Amino acid sequence: MEITVSYEFGLAPVTVFCLKGALDSTSYQQLQTQAEQAHTAGTRNLVLDLTEVTYISSAGLRALQHVFNLLRTSAPSESNAAMAQGLRDGTFKSPHLKLLNPSPAVLEVLKTAGFDMFLEIHHDLSEYRIKNAVATF
């Protein structure tokens, strides 16, 4: 898998990972490692552009869960109890990890696994920019 990185700036800085290829058992560690490196360097908000992801396996889903956990903060709204309640009533979505433009097949996997319950899924970058008041630099 190939990962290219760009940055968006607005109310909060956002790192964008553009993934290309399959997110599976041969590539999930690459995503996890790159996310860990970005987090160590200061990234707190990440968008994963899935436009060119051709396939996602259970290993890829575990990598997404790993990145989600990595970006969680100690804010009261993200405590385990608050998240559990928010998931039950549909009000919790991660403020730190967003997904962008998955293909219909990848979207189906994400929905089947329940990732759409706690991650916002946007269908184009301009929609994301407008909703989150960010600009490219």
Summary of the structure (lengths in Angstrom):
residues: 137
radius of gyration: 14.1
end to end distance: 25.1
largest distance: 37.7
contacts: 412
relative contact order: 0.19
helix: 44%
strand: 29%
